[in-house]
């Protein structure tokens, strides 16, 4: 008997096989979509015990039985939904099974807060999609059917949004208060330190601190981060997570304010619209008290004076405009075609641009104790892989899947603002729908708005929604790829674009290229014999070998 796709989820919730059979969640379910349903279960915090989640599933299954519905799939995820930047992949799959695939017509959730904490806007758009499919959402605990109680569902979702905002505000106040009192507020402690449970203070880690202090002394002695990483790796000293040390890892540790036992103040990263992304800028600065002194949160590996000195040493080596604290610099110009595409033939890791050469990245950041590394002249490798790409593309039949992938990648590269604009329009549409539903609440439910004002505002919001929906539909349409589905057209496109565009075209067709190490110093093995490409398709064409042979004869200087 075939197993259900969601059986791992159900067992993760702690269900026994016998109970799954009783609940009708044992074998795969197929049939008329009108008789089938999706179930969404979300655990946002550890206090939501598995026993409570199992009870939610039981109650939703009972209600489905009362409606003669069979549960096609139980979607389960452990994620908070109170923050706008959090993406709920399982929820998206649950709704897509109804709105896109049409596999069922009902979505069961236990409470409105499990559905969304982002308010009327998001829920309103979701309900529009469900209505187009003649589908519905049913909230079991509150006995709400979206087909009959759309406004009630929207109002409850807005209340859930306000609750989430209150929780977030109180949490921030608590964190800020703890920081001001010199308490460690949680998170990953820097290497060499730990925070005993319930203490709110940093302490020296018994086994890590001696190694961390050694790193600090090396930095104070002006040893480079790369040298330190190689030194530790050669002695088989690993990081906390059992990995090898890297130069960038040493730099991050050196810049850590908490490594000095101080409370850190970091800036949040915001998107183009000023919304929280859930991430912070690296580094940070010490949080100061009223007298202007750094606030301590316990013991540090280094003192504040040593922290300042180490950062001064590192800054003296950095090129202008490349320091971690400098957030105004623009993107560096792309000059290397094969960075992260060319692999080291010894460790199979990526290579990086090292001036005129490609060099093993592990060798650069972890030292020779990690990998002795391979390197090659950058221009020679670029020319050879370019010849490979031309040969491969020209051997493909028109309209092949690889050509389609390359065409899509090129359009995405050539129009990077489209996806950003699409996200912006989606957010604006969600906001407009939220305003529309608030107007309806004010007029129909609360009666606090006269009809003339309601009609005027409703007309304005409706016009905005119509315009935004039209723009979103236009942005969602795929461009005509026909002109790019010809190998010769792509070959001409390669010649007319810069390194950034060529990288996009290359990566769409090529998974990677492995560079075999030289047999000995001064090895004159042709570069084509040392490069092993891994294409994204299985196309094999004798014309490839013939093309490369001809290219090698025309470029003898690139062979050695």
PEHU-V881975 format. One record per residue. RES is the residue in three letters. OMEGA is omega as a letter, one per 40 degrees, with the letter a starting at -180 (none if undefined). NEAR is the number of other ideal C-beta (glycine too) atoms within 12 Angstrom. Layout:
# PEHU-V881975
RES;OMEGA;NEAR / RES;OMEGA;NEAR
This chain:
# PEHU-V881975
UNK;a;9 / UNK;i;10 / UNK;i;16 / UNK;i;28 / UNK;a;22 / UNK;a;33 / UNK;i;23 / UNK;i;14 / UNK;a;33 / UNK;i;34 / UNK;i;21 / UNK;i;19 / UNK;i;34 / UNK;i;20 / UNK;i;31 / UNK;a;15 / UNK;a;18 / UNK;a;10 / UNK;i;20 / UNK;i;27 / UNK;i;17 / UNK;a;16 / UNK;a;31 / UNK;a;28 / UNK;a;39 / UNK;a;26 / UNK;i;20 / UNK;a;20 / UNK;i;28 / UNK;i;16 / UNK;i;17 / UNK;i;17 / UNK;i;26 / UNK;a;21 / UNK;a;19 / UNK;a;31 / UNK;i;41 / UNK;i;43 / UNK;a;48 / UNK;a;46 / UNK;a;45 / UNK;i;36 / UNK;a;29 / UNK;a;27 / UNK;i;17 / UNK;a;11 / UNK;i;10 / UNK;a;25 / UNK;i;14 / UNK;i;22 / UNK;i;15 / UNK;i;24 / UNK;i;33 / UNK;i;30 / UNK;i;23 / UNK;i;31 / UNK;a;41 / UNK;a;30 / UNK;i;27 / UNK;i;37 / UNK;i;33 / UNK;a;21 / UNK;i;29 / UNK;i;31 / UNK;i;20 / UNK;i;14 / UNK;a;22 / UNK;i;15 / UNK;i;31 / UNK;a;33 / UNK;a;42 / UNK;a;36 / UNK;i;36 / UNK;a;46 / UNK;a;36 / UNK;i;39 / UNK;i;28 / UNK;a;21 / UNK;i;26 / UNK;i;26 / UNK;a;38 / UNK;a;31 / UNK;a;24 / UNK;a;31 / UNK;a;22 / UNK;i;24 / UNK;a;18 / UNK;a;34 / UNK;a;18 / UNK;i;27 / UNK;i;33 / UNK;i;25 / UNK;i;26 / UNK;a;40 / UNK;i;36 / UNK;i;26 / UNK;i;33 / UNK;a;39 / UNK;a;29 / UNK;a;17 / UNK;a;19 / UNK;a;22 / UNK;i;32 / UNK;a;40 / UNK;a;33 / UNK;i;41 / UNK;i;48 / UNK;i;45 / UNK;a;45 / UNK;i;36 / UNK;a;33 / UNK;a;36 / UNK;i;32 / UNK;a;41 / UNK;a;40 / UNK;i;42 / UNK;a;36 / UNK;i;38 / UNK;a;37 / UNK;a;40 / UNK;a;33 / UNK;a;36 / UNK;a;41 / UNK;i;38 / UNK;i;35 / UNK;i;39 / UNK;i;37 / UNK;i;27 / UNK;a;26 / UNK;i;34 / UNK;i;19 / UNK;a;16 / UNK;a;28 / UNK;a;17 / UNK;a;35 / UNK;i;34 / UNK;i;48 / UNK;i;37 / UNK;a;36 / UNK;a;35 / UNK;a;21 / UNK;i;26 / UNK;a;19 / UNK;i;30 / UNK;a;24 / UNK;a;37 / UNK;a;20 / UNK;a;15 / UNK;a;23 / UNK;a;30 / UNK;i;28 / UNK;i;28 / UNK;i;39 / UNK;a;41 / UNK;i;29 / UNK;i;34 / UNK;i;45 / UNK;i;34 / UNK;i;24 / UNK;i;32 / UNK;i;33 / UNK;i;20 / UNK;i;24 / UNK;i;27 / UNK;i;21 / UNK;i;16 / UNK;a;22 / UNK;a;22 / UNK;i;15 / UNK;i;15 / UNK;a;20 / UNK;i;17 / UNK;i;14 / UNK;i;18 / UNK;i;24 / UNK;i;18 / UNK;i;16 / UNK;i;22 / UNK;i;32 / UNK;i;19 / UNK;i;19 / UNK;i;26 / UNK;i;24 / UNK;a;34 / UNK;i;30 / UNK;a;19 / UNK;a;19 / UNK;i;19 / UNK;i;33 / UNK;i;41 / UNK;a;37 / UNK;a;33 / UNK;i;38 / UNK;i;27 / UNK;i;26 / UNK;a;17 / UNK;i;10 / UNK;a;9 / UNK;a;17 / UNK;a;23 / UNK;i;26 / UNK;i;37 / UNK;i;23 / UNK;i;27 / UNK;a;25 / UNK;a;13 / UNK;a;15 / UNK;a;26 / UNK;i;27 / UNK;i;17 / UNK;a;30 / UNK;i;40 / UNK;i;25 / UNK;i;26 / UNK;a;39 / UNK;a;34 / UNK;i;20 / UNK;a;28 / UNK;i;36 / UNK;i;25 / UNK;i;17 / UNK;i;17 / UNK;a;25 / UNK;i;25 / UNK;i;33 / UNK;i;29 / UNK;a;24 / UNK;i;38 / UNK;i;39 / UNK;i;31 / UNK;i;30 / UNK;a;33 / UNK;i;29 / UNK;i;17 / UNK;i;16 / UNK;i;14 / UNK;a;25 / UNK;i;21 / UNK;i;26 / UNK;a;22 / UNK;i;11 / UNK;i;9 / UNK;i;18 / UNK;i;29 / UNK;i;40 / UNK;i;29 / UNK;i;34 / UNK;i;23 / UNK;i;28 / UNK;i;39 / UNK;i;32 / UNK;i;27 / UNK;a;45 / UNK;a;43 / UNK;a;35 / UNK;i;39 / UNK;a;39 / UNK;i;46 / UNK;i;44 / UNK;i;38 / UNK;a;35 / UNK;i;37 / UNK;a;36 / UNK;i;36 / UNK;a;25 / UNK;i;26 / UNK;i;17 / UNK;i;18 / UNK;a;17 / UNK;i;17 / UNK;a;17 / UNK;a;13 / UNK;i;18 / UNK;a;11 / UNK;a;19 / UNK;i;20 / UNK;a;20 / UNK;a;18 / UNK;i;15 / UNK;i;17 / UNK;a;20 / UNK;i;23 / UNK;a;28 / UNK;i;29 / UNK;i;26 / UNK;i;31 / UNK;a;28 / UNK;i;20 / UNK;a;17 / UNK;a;8 / UNK;i;7 / UNK;i;9 / UNK;i;14 / UNK;i;28 / UNK;a;31 / UNK;i;28 / UNK;i;36 / UNK;a;29 / UNK;i;29 / UNK;i;38 / UNK;i;40 / UNK;i;37 / UNK;i;21 / UNK;i;25 / UNK;i;16 / UNK;i;25 / UNK;i;34 / UNK;a;22 / UNK;a;22 / UNK;i;36 / UNK;i;32 / UNK;i;19 / UNK;a;24 / UNK;a;32 / UNK;a;22 / UNK;i;14 / UNK;a;21 / UNK;i;20 / UNK;a;12 / UNK;i;10 / UNK;a;15 / UNK;a;17 / UNK;a;21 / UNK;a;24 / UNK;a;21 / UNK;a;16 / UNK;a;17 / UNK;a;10 / UNK;i;14 / UNK;i;9 / UNK;i;9 / UNK;i;14 / UNK;a;10 / UNK;a;20 / UNK;a;20 / UNK;a;30 / UNK;a;36 / UNK;i;42 / UNK;a;30 / UNK;i;23 / UNK;i;35 / UNK;a;48 / UNK;i;37 / UNK;a;34 / UNK;i;29 / UNK;a;24 / UNK;a;26 / UNK;i;22 / UNK;a;28 / UNK;i;29 / UNK;i;41 / UNK;i;29 / UNK;i;32 / UNK;a;23 / UNK;a;14 / UNK;a;16 / UNK;i;26 / UNK;a;41 / UNK;i;33 / UNK;a;34 / UNK;i;32 / UNK;i;33 / UNK;a;34 / UNK;a;33 / UNK;a;37 / UNK;i;36 / UNK;a;30 / UNK;i;22 / UNK;i;24 / UNK;i;31 / UNK;i;29 / UNK;i;20 / UNK;i;33 / UNK;i;35 / UNK;i;31 / UNK;i;40 / UNK;a;27 / UNK;a;29 / UNK;a;24 / UNK;a;31 / UNK;i;37 / UNK;a;33 / UNK;a;28 / UNK;a;37 / UNK;i;47 / UNK;i;36 / UNK;i;35 / UNK;a;35 / UNK;i;43 / UNK;a;31 / UNK;a;33 / UNK;a;39 / UNK;a;42 / UNK;i;30 / UNK;a;28 / UNK;i;34 / UNK;i;18 / UNK;i;22 / UNK;i;17 / UNK;i;27 / UNK;i;21 / UNK;i;33 / UNK;i;36 / UNK;i;26 / UNK;i;30 / UNK;a;40 / UNK;i;35 / UNK;i;25 / UNK;a;30 / UNK;i;34 / UNK;i;27 / UNK;i;25 / UNK;a;28 / UNK;a;21 / UNK;a;19 / UNK;a;17 / UNK;a;15 / UNK;a;22 / UNK;i;16 / UNK;i;17 / UNK;i;21 / UNK;i;23 / UNK;i;24 / UNK;a;22 / UNK;i;29 / UNK;i;26 / UNK;i;27 / UNK;i;25 / UNK;i;33 / UNK;i;33 / UNK;a;28 / UNK;i;33 / UNK;i;38 / UNK;i;31 / UNK;i;28 / UNK;a;34 / UNK;i;38 / UNK;i;31 / UNK;i;32 / UNK;i;30 / UNK;i;29 / UNK;a;23 / UNK;a;23 / UNK;a;20 / UNK;a;19 / UNK;i;14 / UNK;a;12 / UNK;a;14 / UNK;i;20 / UNK;a;12 / UNK;a;14 / UNK;i;11 / UNK;i;15 / UNK;a;24 / UNK;a;16 / UNK;a;16 / UNK;a;23 / UNK;i;25 / UNK;i;16 / UNK;a;18 / UNK;i;29 / UNK;i;22 / UNK;i;16 / UNK;a;24 / UNK;i;30 / UNK;a;18 / UNK;a;18 / UNK;i;30 / UNK;i;24 / UNK;i;16 / UNK;i;22 / UNK;i;26 / UNK;i;15 / UNK;i;16 / UNK;a;23 / UNK;i;18 / UNK;i;14 / UNK;i;16 / UNK;i;18 / UNK;a;11 / UNK;a;24 / UNK;a;14 / UNK;a;17 / UNK;a;34 / UNK;i;27 / UNK;a;23 / UNK;a;31 / UNK;i;18 / UNK;i;23 / UNK;i;38 / UNK;i;28 / UNK;i;17 / UNK;i;31 / UNK;a;32 / UNK;a;16 / UNK;a;14 / UNK;a;21 / UNK;a;18 / UNK;a;24 / UNK;i;23 / UNK;i;27 / UNK;i;34 / UNK;i;31 / UNK;i;32 / UNK;a;43 / UNK;a;42 / UNK;i;32 / UNK;a;35 / UNK;a;43 / UNK;i;36 / UNK;a;21 / UNK;i;27 / UNK;i;40 / UNK;i;29 / UNK;i;40 / UNK;a;23 / UNK;i;25 / UNK;a;23 / UNK;i;13 / UNK;a;8 / UNK;a;8 / UNK;i;8 / UNK;a;17 / UNK;i;14 / UNK;i;19 / UNK;a;25 / UNK;i;37 / UNK;i;34 / UNK;i;20 / UNK;a;33 / UNK;i;38 / UNK;a;22 / UNK;i;32 / UNK;a;21 / UNK;a;31 / UNK;i;25 / UNK;a;24 / UNK;a;13 / UNK;i;23 / UNK;a;13 / UNK;i;21 / UNK;a;12 / UNK;a;20 / UNK;a;25 / UNK;a;18 / UNK;a;15 / UNK;a;25 / UNK;i;34 / UNK;i;19 / UNK;i;16 / UNK;a;27 / UNK;i;26 / UNK;a;16 / UNK;a;14 / UNK;a;22 / UNK;a;15 / UNK;a;15 / UNK;a;27 / UNK;a;27 / UNK;none;20
